[in-house]
Amino acid sequence: MTIEIELKFIATPQAAEKLAQTLAAWPHQHHAARELTNIYYETDDNQLRRWDMGLRIRGVDQRYEMTLKTAGKTLGGLHQRPEYNVDLSEPQLDIARLPAEIWPQGTDIAALQSRLQPLFSTHFQRETWLVSVGDSEIEVAFDCGSVAAGELSEPLYEVELELKRGARSDMLTFASALIATGGLRLGSLSKAARGYQLAQGNAPRPLRALPLQKIAPKATVEQGMVHAMSAALGHWQYHEEVWLRGNEDARARVIEALETLRQAFSLFGTLVPRKANSELRQKLTRLEELLA
C-alpha cells in the first residue's frame, strides 16, 4: 500500500499550452507524453462507491495495472488516499490478488468479482516532469483527453502534483508559484467522480445546503476549526463547479462559503491570531465583493 499526497488542478486549454514553459524555471526531468487508458469497474448497485472505493485497470505501453483506491481525505484540492496496485499480464480483473483485509468484514470476494462490470473509462495523454523544489521532488503530470460513459463524454484538462520525496510544505510553495501563472483552479472532483456522473446520465448537479457541523463530543478546539473550514471549502468547490457548468444560482452558495470561512477565522481567533490571517481575510472579503 502507498499513500498518495496530491494536489489536483483543473486547467484551461491556454494554461495547458504554456505549462512546459512555466516549468522550465525549475530544475526538472521531462518525460514525453504517453497514451493512457483506464477502465473503471462497479457493481449494478454502486457497491464500491458506497464503500468510498475506486477500482480500475490502467493500460500503458502494453502493460497493465489494477488499482484500488480506498477512503481517504480531500481538503481543498489536496488528496490523500491509500492506494493498492497489482501488475497484470493482461487487462483482466482479478480482485482476489488484492489484500483481503482492505474489504469490509464478511465480503464474499468471488461474489463481488462476478458483479463487477466496466462502468466508464478515461482516455488521455499524460506528460510528466519531475521537479526539484528545495529538498523535495514533485511529479507534475498533465493529462489531456476525455472521460466517457456510453455515449456521454466530457473533455479532460488536469494538472496533478504528487509529492514523491520531501516535505508537503515544498509542494504547497511550488503550487502557489504555479497558480500565479493563471489558468489553474483547485479541483476536488476526481476523474472517477466525473465518470460516475456521466454514467448516471450527467444530470445537472443540485445545489446543496451548507452542512450542519456535527463535532465529536470530545473534539479539541483545533479539530473543530479544521472541521468547520473543511466543510466551507467543500461547499465552495462543489458550488464553484456547479456555477461554472451553467447554474448561476450556485454563485450565491460560493459567497455563502466565503462568509463561513471568514466567520470561522473570527470564531477561532484564539488559535489563529488576527494578525496572522489578516491578508487571507482581506482576500476572502475582496473575492466576496467581486462575486456579489
SVG drawing of the C-alpha trace seen along z (x, -y; Angstrom):
<svg xmlns="http://www.w3.org/2000/svg" viewBox="-31 -44 49 61">
<polyline fill="none" stroke="black" stroke-width="0.4" points="0.0,0.0 1.1,-3.6 -0.4,-6.9 -0.6,-9.4 -0.3,-13.1 -1.6,-15.0 -2.8,-18.4 -5.2,-18.4 -5.9,-21.3 -8.4,-21.8 -6.6,-23.7 -7.8,-25.9 -6.5,-24.8 -4.5,-28.1 -2.8,-27.3 -2.0,-23.8 -0.3,-25.1 2.2,-27.2 2.8,-24.6 6.1,-23.4 7.4,-26.9 6.4,-27.7 8.1,-24.6 11.4,-25.5 12.0,-27.9 12.7,-24.9 15.3,-22.1 13.4,-19.1 13.4,-15.9 10.9,-15.8 9.1,-12.6 7.3,-12.7 3.6,-12.2 2.2,-8.6 -1.3,-7.3 -3.2,-6.0 -6.5,-4.2 -8.3,-3.5 -11.4,-1.3 -13.3,-1.7 -15.4,1.1 -18.5,1.1 -21.5,3.2 -25.0,2.5 -25.9,1.0 -22.7,-1.1 -21.3,1.0 -17.7,-0.3 -18.9,-3.9 -20.8,-3.3 -17.7,-1.9 -15.8,-5.1 -13.6,-2.9 -12.5,-3.2 -11.3,-0.3 -9.7,-0.5 -7.4,1.2 -4.8,-1.1 -3.1,-0.2 0.0,-2.0 2.6,-0.7 1.0,2.8 1.4,3.0 -1.5,3.3 -2.1,2.5 -5.1,3.0 -5.5,0.2 -7.9,-0.1 -8.2,-3.4 -9.9,-3.4 -11.4,-6.1 -9.0,-8.9 -9.0,-12.7 -9.7,-15.5 -9.2,-19.1 -9.5,-21.8 -7.6,-20.2 -5.2,-18.2 -6.0,-14.5 -4.6,-11.8 -5.9,-8.2 -4.5,-4.7 -3.8,-3.0 -3.2,0.6 -1.6,1.6 -1.2,5.0 0.6,5.7 -1.3,7.7 -0.2,9.6 -3.5,8.9 -6.4,6.5 -8.5,8.9 -9.9,8.0 -8.8,10.2 -9.6,8.7 -8.6,11.8 -5.0,10.6 -5.7,7.5 -5.1,7.7 -8.0,9.4 -8.0,7.0 -9.0,4.0 -12.5,5.2 -15.3,4.8 -15.6,7.7 -17.7,10.6 -17.2,9.6 -17.5,12.5 -14.7,11.7 -15.8,14.2 -19.4,13.0 -18.2,9.3 -15.9,10.1 -18.9,11.7 -20.9,8.5 -18.2,6.1 -18.6,4.6 -17.0,1.8 -18.8,-1.4 -16.8,-4.2 -13.4,-5.0 -10.8,-7.7 -8.6,-8.2 -5.8,-10.7 -2.2,-11.6 0.0,-12.1 3.1,-14.3 5.2,-14.4 8.0,-16.5 10.0,-15.5 10.7,-18.9 13.2,-19.7 11.9,-22.2 14.0,-22.8 14.9,-19.3 11.8,-17.8 10.9,-16.1 7.5,-16.7 6.0,-15.0 3.9,-17.2 1.5,-15.4 -0.5,-17.0 -3.5,-14.9 -5.3,-15.9 -8.1,-13.7 -11.7,-12.8 -13.9,-10.9 -16.6,-8.7 -19.5,-6.6 -21.6,-5.1 -22.4,-8.0 -21.6,-10.7 -18.2,-12.3 -16.5,-15.5 -13.0,-16.9 -10.2,-16.5 -7.5,-19.0 -5.8,-18.3 -2.6,-19.1 -1.6,-16.9 1.2,-17.5 2.4,-14.4 4.9,-14.6 7.5,-11.9 10.0,-12.8 10.4,-15.5 8.1,-18.0 4.5,-18.7 5.3,-22.4 7.6,-22.4 4.8,-21.1 2.4,-23.8 5.0,-26.6 5.6,-25.2 1.8,-25.1 1.4,-28.7 4.0,-29.7 2.3,-27.6 -1.1,-29.0 0.2,-32.6 0.8,-32.0 -3.0,-31.7 -5.5,-29.3 -5.5,-26.7 -8.1,-26.1 -8.1,-23.6 -10.3,-20.6 -11.9,-18.3 -13.7,-16.2 -11.6,-13.2 -11.8,-11.5 -13.8,-8.8 -16.3,-11.2 -16.8,-12.7 -17.2,-9.2 -19.9,-8.2 -21.7,-11.5 -21.7,-10.6 -22.7,-7.0 -25.7,-8.2 -26.8,-10.4 -24.9,-13.6 -27.9,-15.3 -27.3,-18.9 -25.7,-18.8 -28.1,-20.1 -27.5,-23.0 -26.7,-21.9 -27.4,-23.5 -24.4,-24.5 -23.9,-21.3 -24.7,-21.4 -21.5,-20.9 -21.5,-17.8 -18.4,-17.9 -17.4,-14.9 -18.2,-15.4 -14.5,-15.3 -13.1,-17.1 -10.4,-19.7 -11.0,-23.3 -8.4,-22.8 -10.3,-19.8 -13.5,-21.9 -11.7,-24.6 -10.4,-22.1 -13.9,-20.6 -15.6,-23.9 -13.0,-25.2 -13.0,-21.8 -16.8,-22.0 -16.7,-25.6 -14.0,-24.7 -16.0,-21.7 -19.1,-23.8 -17.2,-26.4 -15.6,-24.0 -18.7,-22.0 -20.8,-25.0 -17.9,-26.6 -18.1,-23.5 -21.9,-23.8 -21.7,-27.5 -19.1,-27.0 -21.3,-24.4 -24.0,-27.0 -26.1,-27.2 -26.0,-30.9 -27.8,-30.3 -24.7,-28.5 -22.7,-31.7 -24.7,-32.7 -23.6,-29.4 -19.9,-30.2 -20.4,-33.6 -22.0,-31.7 -18.9,-29.5 -16.6,-32.5 -18.6,-34.2 -18.4,-30.9 -14.6,-30.9 -14.3,-34.5 -16.6,-33.7 -14.5,-30.7 -11.4,-32.8 -13.2,-35.1 -14.7,-32.3 -11.3,-30.5 -9.2,-33.7 -7.5,-32.3 -5.9,-29.6 -5.0,-31.8 -4.3,-35.4 -5.9,-38.1 -2.5,-39.5 -1.5,-36.1 -4.6,-35.7 -5.2,-39.4 -4.1,-39.1 -6.1,-36.0 -9.3,-37.5 -8.9,-40.6 -8.6,-38.4 -11.7,-36.5 -13.6,-39.8 -12.4,-41.1 -13.4,-37.9 -16.8,-38.0 -17.3,-41.6 -16.3,-40.7 -18.7,-37.8 -21.5,-39.9"/>
</svg>
